[in-house]
């Protein structure tokens, strides 16, 4: 199964001091298996805030190995449904979080994240989370 990777995992893997974490190792394995998927908002989050122009260019070039999943109106509408379903239960989340959930659901992708909020979302919306070290089908 292909895996949609959240900003939190990419950020962990890209920081030198955290690059040896289990999540970073799992991301490397997913990349080797060509199972990583990305959406534009994650790409934007990863590139935002990089002050050094050369570091920005290097990361941009490396991330281009992972084409964006094209987003469609249904993705945004489903994200709003998920936002509303969770909010009705007192659970807050960002628009990007719920967009990730919607894309994951509609395209039958597991979502790989270190953000604990997604476990809360998964209690109320259809969301399959990928765990580091978990064997894949």
Secondary structure as the mmCIF struct_conf table of DSSP 4:
data_model
#
loop_
_struct_conf.conf_type_id
_struct_conf.id
_struct_conf.beg_label_comp_id
_struct_conf.beg_label_asym_id
_struct_conf.beg_label_seq_id
_struct_conf.end_label_comp_id
_struct_conf.end_label_asym_id
_struct_conf.end_label_seq_id
STRN STRN1 UNK A 3 UNK A 5
HELX_LH_PP_P HELX_LH_PP_P1 UNK A 6 UNK A 6
HELX_RH_AL_P HELX_RH_AL_P1 UNK A 7 UNK A 14
BEND BEND1 UNK A 15 UNK A 15
HELX_RH_3T_P HELX_RH_3T_P1 UNK A 16 UNK A 18
TURN_TY1_P TURN_TY1_P1 UNK A 19 UNK A 20
BEND BEND2 UNK A 21 UNK A 21
HELX_RH_AL_P HELX_RH_AL_P2 UNK A 22 UNK A 32
TURN_TY1_P TURN_TY1_P2 UNK A 33 UNK A 34
STRN STRN2 UNK A 36 UNK A 37
STRN STRN3 UNK A 38 UNK A 38
HELX_RH_AL_P HELX_RH_AL_P3 UNK A 40 UNK A 47
TURN_TY1_P TURN_TY1_P3 UNK A 48 UNK A 49
HELX_RH_AL_P HELX_RH_AL_P4 UNK A 53 UNK A 63
TURN_TY1_P TURN_TY1_P4 UNK A 64 UNK A 65
BEND BEND3 UNK A 66 UNK A 66
HELX_LH_PP_P HELX_LH_PP_P2 UNK A 67 UNK A 67
STRN STRN4 UNK A 68 UNK A 68
HELX_LH_PP_P HELX_LH_PP_P3 UNK A 69 UNK A 71
HELX_RH_AL_P HELX_RH_AL_P5 UNK A 73 UNK A 87
TURN_TY1_P TURN_TY1_P5 UNK A 88 UNK A 90
HELX_RH_AL_P HELX_RH_AL_P6 UNK A 95 UNK A 106
TURN_TY1_P TURN_TY1_P6 UNK A 107 UNK A 108
STRN STRN5 UNK A 110 UNK A 112
TURN_TY1_P TURN_TY1_P7 UNK A 116 UNK A 116
HELX_RH_AL_P HELX_RH_AL_P7 UNK A 117 UNK A 122
TURN_TY1_P TURN_TY1_P8 UNK A 123 UNK A 124
BEND BEND4 UNK A 125 UNK A 125
STRN STRN6 UNK A 129 UNK A 130
TURN_TY1_P TURN_TY1_P9 UNK A 132 UNK A 133
HELX_LH_PP_P HELX_LH_PP_P4 UNK A 134 UNK A 136
#
